[in-house]
């Protein structure tokens, strides 16, 4: 069962952050979504318009892909995508970290900021932005 089909409380419980490895020079955030996913729609309506205007969005531009299409050409996910939305931070085609689920705006920004600072030179880039 995909996260989009779980109750909101269960979705929050399933939210997880999976760090893999690496340090990014040029990062990208891939949002893996599926048709009818309530949490994907909510993210696109509330955060989608804001994301490219933020320091995080400028540092790690967003690309949306359908879960049924698998990893985009030239990208390798560390493991399969089982929940939507899943946000995969990649650099040079390799997964650095991921956020599974979308429990709300505040939690999303906090997790994204944490993985960007941990896995990339985002903190340094944000200071000069």
C-alpha positions, -999 to 999 in steps of 0.1 A, spaced: 0 0 0 14 34 -9 16 62 16 -10 82 -3 -36 56 6 -29 57 44 -47 78 69 -30 111 78 -19 98 112 -4 67 96 13 89 70 30 109 97 42 77 114 56 64 81 75 95 74 112 87 74 145 102 64 170 79 48 205 91 44 227 73 20 261 88 13 279 116 -4 285 153 -7 269 173 -34 283 200 -57 251 203 -78 220 188 -62 185 181 -75 154 171 -56 132 146 -73 96 143 -62 83 109 -69 45 111 -71 15 91 -84 -19 101 -99 -45 105 -71 -20 108 -43 -36 132 -18 -3 142 -2 13 148 -36 -15 171 -46 -14 189 -13 24 194 -16 20 207 -51 -7 232 -41 9 245 -9 47 242 -14 51 237 -51 47 274 -60 70 284 -31 98 259 -36 116 274 -66 117 308 -48 135 295 -17 172 290 -10 166 253 -9 148 254 -43 175 274 -59 202 251 -46 184 218 -54 159 224 -82 128 202 -82 120 175 -108 87 156 -106 84 120 -118 57 94 -117 63 64 -95 54 40 -123 81 54 -145 109 45 -121 141 65 -117 147 91 -144 173 83 -170 208 88 -155 196 86 -119 201 57 -95 179 54 -64 195 36 -35 163 15 -31 128 12 -46 102 39 -40 73 24 -20 55 56 -8 43 87 -25 54 114 -23 90 105 -19 116 133 -22 150 121 -33 180 143 -31 205 134 -59 238 146 -71 255 134 -103 227 109 -106 232 92 -73 209 93 -43 222 112 -13 191 111 10 153 109 9 122 121 26 93 97 24 59 112 29 46 147 34 32 154 69 30 191 65 49 223 56 70 228 88 82 192 90 91 191 53 112 223 54 130 211 86 139 177 71 149 192 37 171 218 54 187 191 75 196 167 47 208 196 25 232 208 53 243 172 61 248 159 25 257 190 5 274 224 8 240 241 11 248 259 44 278 277 27 258 284 -5 228 298 16 251 322 34 263 337 1 227 337 -14 
